[in-house]
Amino acid sequence: MRTFHLSDTAFTELAAGRPAPETLAELRKAQESRHLLLLSEIRRLGDRVPAWYAAPPTGPTAAALADPMAALHSAATLAALRGGTPPPPGWTAGTRHLTATHDGLTLRVRLEDTDPLRSRLGLTPFRQLTGAEAAEWQSHLTRAWHLLVTRHRPAAATMAAVLSVIVPVEPQPSAAGISATAVDAYGAVAISPPADARALAVGLLHETQHSLLNATQFLFDLVDSPVPLGYSPWRDDPRPPSGILHGAYAYQAVTRFWRTEAAAGDPESRVAAFEFARWRAAVVSAADGLLSGTALTAAGRRFTGALRDEVAAWLADAVEPGIERLAAGANHDHRARWRLANLTVAPADVEAVVRAWRAGQPAPFVPAAVVGAEPGRRLERSRRLGLVHALLRGDPGLSPGSRVRPGDAAYLGARPGTAFDAYRQELSTQSDPELWAGLSLTSPDAALQARPELVRAVYLALHGDVDVSQLAVWLG
């Protein structure tokens, strides 16, 4: 059995999002070796291997060993044999292919719309494509590839070495775009129809990083604990340490993309600067959280440290102050909405605070709220974030008289005091997370800024019969 190695330099470059071609080749060979081990175990347990595996180890057999969907089928077959359940249908590669070439660099992928196991990438597959739909995917990919090669050539070269299958999936109305990868399908990306070439470029970069980290984790144990569930700046649900690391690594590439786009000077450069400023801070914060915890192994700490250092250097890049304000606000807004959605204050603690308030006593100590039951996959969605994007694009729909919540309009106009008063006037006994996040975002009070879930729980227990600002100051 072959042993696979990465040098210290290769490991650090990989963690920094700058893997050398030799590193990418080693990761791919390791994945093919793993696939061979799966097939060997299938033969041992079931004396039944795919027909292509019995062929000579060149041509179609070699291609199948490297195919992510074939590997996914092998993993599913082995799991079925071990579990005593019927194996999945045999694997046959789809016949639709996409090719994009620009400035001497080519991306070749299969557009997989027939594989019966494609849902195992975690999203709902799109039905089999029509010829016109496949042509539209080719058009999007051609334009995305032109952008990537022209402005992001190192990332494009990495993608060309990793990505080999695109699985179209159904869009989600609540999200601008969705995508996913699977541990057992290195180089396959499930992604919804993109809004434009740049959206496809970002989505493919993001998922390429996930594939790279999946492959890395077959060689190195980076995380040794699935707990505690914690905050992830790009998800609305609580995530385990491995999920937070995956997100930080994927958004490292996304942040690098927006850094370059922000300097391009095109009509979307203000949006790009916002995305860059937002995600650089989020990635560093997520990495800091992992490094301050105990879930990472020694290798995981080295990997996360190199990841963090790469992005932390970008914090010195100048961003227009107004855009920086909106980026910092978007991160605060997301964290506040996450806390309101996922943290539960113990009822006994709420009762103790209410008693102290009514008795005119100092606020008692309240332990940190606990993460509730994980509700499953949820993607970020925020009305306020959509308004920020519209503002940066000069959307006239944000003019006076438009149907925008008064607090949101004041926040976008850099009038936090006015925004806070407007949100407060809407309160009554509402528990609306968007409204309470707006209060947290614009409040001068530490309790509302840091623990909006506590202020809301006590406010609602008092049936709204209290000024929220006075309550927040008291909770302090």
Secondary structure as GFF3:
##gff-version 3
##sequence-region A 1 476
A	DSSP	alpha_helix	8	15	.	.	.	ID=ss1
A	DSSP	alpha_helix	21	46	.	.	.	ID=ss2
A	DSSP	three_ten_helix	51	54	.	.	.	ID=ss3
A	DSSP	alpha_helix	60	65	.	.	.	ID=ss4
A	DSSP	alpha_helix	68	83	.	.	.	ID=ss5
A	DSSP	beta_strand	97	102	.	.	.	ID=ss6
A	DSSP	beta_strand	105	111	.	.	.	ID=ss7
A	DSSP	three_ten_helix	118	121	.	.	.	ID=ss8
A	DSSP	alpha_helix	131	151	.	.	.	ID=ss9
A	DSSP	alpha_helix	153	162	.	.	.	ID=ss10
A	DSSP	beta_strand	165	168	.	.	.	ID=ss11
A	DSSP	beta_strand	179	180	.	.	.	ID=ss12
A	DSSP	beta_strand	188	191	.	.	.	ID=ss13
A	DSSP	alpha_helix	197	219	.	.	.	ID=ss14
A	DSSP	alpha_helix	241	262	.	.	.	ID=ss15
A	DSSP	alpha_helix	269	292	.	.	.	ID=ss16
A	DSSP	alpha_helix	298	312	.	.	.	ID=ss17
A	DSSP	three_ten_helix	313	316	.	.	.	ID=ss18
A	DSSP	alpha_helix	321	342	.	.	.	ID=ss19
A	DSSP	beta_strand	343	344	.	.	.	ID=ss20
A	DSSP	alpha_helix	347	358	.	.	.	ID=ss21
A	DSSP	beta_strand	370	371	.	.	.	ID=ss22
A	DSSP	alpha_helix	383	392	.	.	.	ID=ss23
A	DSSP	three_ten_helix	396	398	.	.	.	ID=ss24
A	DSSP	alpha_helix	406	412	.	.	.	ID=ss25
A	DSSP	alpha_helix	416	426	.	.	.	ID=ss26
A	DSSP	alpha_helix	433	442	.	.	.	ID=ss27
A	DSSP	alpha_helix	446	450	.	.	.	ID=ss28
A	DSSP	alpha_helix	452	461	.	.	.	ID=ss29
A	DSSP	alpha_helix	468	475	.	.	.	ID=ss30
###
